[in-house]
Amino acid sequence: MGSLSLVVSDPPHGRVDHQAVADALGLELANASLKIGFAAPELMRCAERARALPFAALLSDTGMNVKVIDGADLARVPWPVPIASMSFGPDALVGTFRGRTVRVRYAEPVLAVFCKPPLNYMRPAAVPPLTPSLEGLQVAEALDGMATLDLYTLRGAHLERITIAQDVVDFSDLGDLQGGSPAESLKATLAECGRRFQRLTVDGRLENVRPRRRFVAGDAGFDMDLRKHYSFGTLLLRHALGEISADLKDLTHYEYGSRLACALGKDELR
């Protein structure tokens, strides 16, 4: 497949001409306003770079903050590796996964992506249980709807991802950081990371955002026009992600959001 560029919204935006955005996207004004007001990054266009750059300039002229990223940057992001336990050591965060110990030194540049559903959110009943045999997309599906904290860092040219998931990690070693619920403990863990890491960039734009369901052909009652253009849950987005890599077409919402945040913030890791 050829290289594709992605025009991605990068909220918060400034003063935006809503009608101009509606005209650029080919949407009704109300739907365009919903996209402008969405708190997290979203795909606006997937195209060859020669077409993506003028479209990004068009949206920028409306007042929207947008960035152009390489579609391959989404495919390069590792799949989540949820650690089973963690602790804050004297000079590094230490986690364990399937008997392997991972460390992220406080002096390293780290990008933290925090995803948390709103209160009273109910996870889908069809979510598969997380078992040691699961890998890749299967892990992302098992974490679907959980509050998660992804820590991204570079090991030379290799991007590493450590996932702290609310119902997976054992918080017992964190002492006073344990909150009234796993999600609260996770938020406290993020705050402690902010105190300890010297070069931490936090993307919390998916905090309290209800994870959307992805398009599934044949779902009874699925409204293809409910979320238009490249919003998550549309067939159009699924096709765009599949053009980049067949591994990406079935991403869950938080997995998609974490990958976008990583691709947008990759310069913070250098």
N, C-alpha and C positions, 0 to 999 in steps of 0.2 A: 504494500500500500504506500502511496506517496505521503509526504509530510503534510499534515494539516495544521492550520493555526486556529486557535480558539479565541474569540472575543468574549471576555468574561467581565461581568459587572463587578465592581470593587467598592461596595458600600462602606460607609455612608456617603451619600451623594450631596452635592451642593444644591443650589437653586436650579431646578430642572424644569424645562419646558415639556410638560406632559403630553401635549398634543404633538409636538415634534417627535417625541419618542414613539408615540402611537403610530405616526405616519411611517417612521423608519422601520418599525417592526411589523407593520401591517396588522395591528390589533385595534380593537375597540378601545376608546379612551379609558374606560374603567379597568380593563385588563392590563393595559400599559401602566396605569397608576399602581396596580397591585405589584407589578414587577419592580417598579421604581422603589416602592416602599419595603420590599423584601429585605430582611436584615443581612442575609448571607450572600456570598458570591453565587452567580448563576451564569450559565452559558447563554450567550446572546446570538452567536453565529459560529458555525464550523465550516471553514472553507480554506482554499489555498491562500497563502500569505498575500498574494497580489490582490485578492478580493477582500481579505479580512482587514487589512490596514485601512483602506478607505471607509469601510463600514465602521471601524472603531473611531475614526476621525469624525464621522457623521454623528455617532452617539455622543462623543465628547463635546461636540458643538451644542448639543441639547442641554448640557450641564451634568450629564452622568459621568461618574468615574468609571473608566473601563481600562483593562489591560489586555494585551495580546500575548498569549503564551503558546508554546509549541504543544500540540496535542500529545506528542510522545512523552512530555513531562508527566502526564497523568499515568501513562503506562509504566513509567519508571518507578513510581512510588511503590514500595514494598507492601505486601498484604499485612494486615494486622497480626501482631504476635502478642497475645494477651499474657502478661506475666501473672504468676500464681501468688507471689508475695513480693513485698518491697519494703525497703527501709531507707532512711536518710543517714548515710555514713558521714564520717568527718569531712571527706572531700568529694563524695560522689553519691548519687542515687544508685541503689543496688536492687536489682530485681532478679527473680528466678523464673525460668520457663523450661519445663520438661527436663529438669536436672541441670540446665545450663544457667550460669550466672552472667548477667549483663550489668555493666556499669556505665553511668553517664556522669562524667566529671563536671563539677560546678563551674569550672573555667571554660568549658566548651560552649560554643554558640548553639542554642537549642530553640527550635520552633515548637511551641505547644499549641495543639488544636483541641479545644474543649467543646464537646457536644453533649447537650443534656435536654431531654424532652421536658415539656412543661408539667407542672403539678397535675395529678389525676390522670396522666396519660397511661393508657393500658397497652402493653406490648401485644403484638399480634399472637393469636393462639397457635398459629402454624410455625412459629419460629423453632428451628431444630435445636436440640440441646448441644452445648459445646462439649465435645469429647476429644481426647488426645489424637484421634485419627484424622480429625478435620484439618484441611489446609485451604489457603487462598480464599476464594469467594465463599466457601462453606463456613469459614470462620467469621467473615463479615456478616453472613446471614444469621449465624448463631448469636451475634452481638446486636442484631438489628433492634433498635429501640432502647438499648441501654445507654446510660450516661457513660461516656468514654473520654479519656485524656490520652491523646497521641503525642509522644515526644519524638521529634525528628532531629537527627544530628548526622553529620558527615564523618565517616571513617575513611580518610583519604578521599577518593572519588566515589566511595560507596555510601549511598544514603541508607541510614538505619532508622527503623521505626520501632518504638516500644509502646505498646498499648496497655493502659491501665483501665480496666472495665469494672463497673460498679459491682457486678455480681460474680466476678471471677477472682479478683485479687483479694488476698487476705490482708486486711488493714490492722491486724492485731499488733504488729510491730510498730505502729505509728503513735501509740500512746495517746496524748492529748488531742491528736489530730482526728481521732475517731469522732464522727458526728452522730446525730440521731438516726441517720439512714446512710446506706452505702453512697447515695448521690451526694449527701452533705459531706461525707468523708472525702469523696473525690474532689469536691470543690475546695475543701481545706487543704488537700494535697497540692492542688494547683497554687493556692496562696503560699504554701510553704516552698514550693519550687520558685516562686517569685522572690522569696527572701534569700534563697540559697544560691540560685544560679546567677552568675554575673552577667551573662549575655542571653537573656531569655526574652523571646518575642511570643506574645500570646495572641492567638486568634480565637476569640470566644463568640464569634458571630452566630454560631449554631446553638448557643445556650438558650434554652426555653423556646426553641423552634420545634414545632411538632414534626417528626419525621414523616415524610410523605411516602406513599406506597408507589412502587414502580409499576410500569405497564406490564400486564400479563395478558397475552392474547386469549380471548375466550372468557375472561372474567365477566360474570353476570352483572349487569348494571354499571359497568365501567364507562364513564363519560369521557370520550376522547377530547371533547372540547372544554372540559372543566379547567384544565391548566394548559394554556396555549403556548405556541412557539416552542422554545427549548426548555420549558420548566420541567423540573423533575416529575416523573410520572407520565410523561408523554412518549408516544411512539417515536416522535421526531428525535427526541434526545437519545433514545435507545439506539436508533439507527446511526446517529452521529458518533456515539461512543463506540459502536461496533465497527465503524469505519476506521477509527484509530487503532483499536485492538479488539478482537473477538472476546478477550477476557474481561473487557470493561462493560459490555452491553447490559449486563444484569446486575450492576452495582446497586447496593442499597443506598438510601439517601445520605446517611451519615458517612458512609464510606466514600461516596462521591464528593461530599462536602469537605471531608478531610483531605482528599487528594487535591481538590481545587485549592484549598488553603495552602497546602504544601507547595504546589506549583507556583502560586502567586508570591509566596514568601521565601522562595529558595535562596534569594540573594542574602537573606538574613543569616544564613548558615555559613557564610564565607568569612 
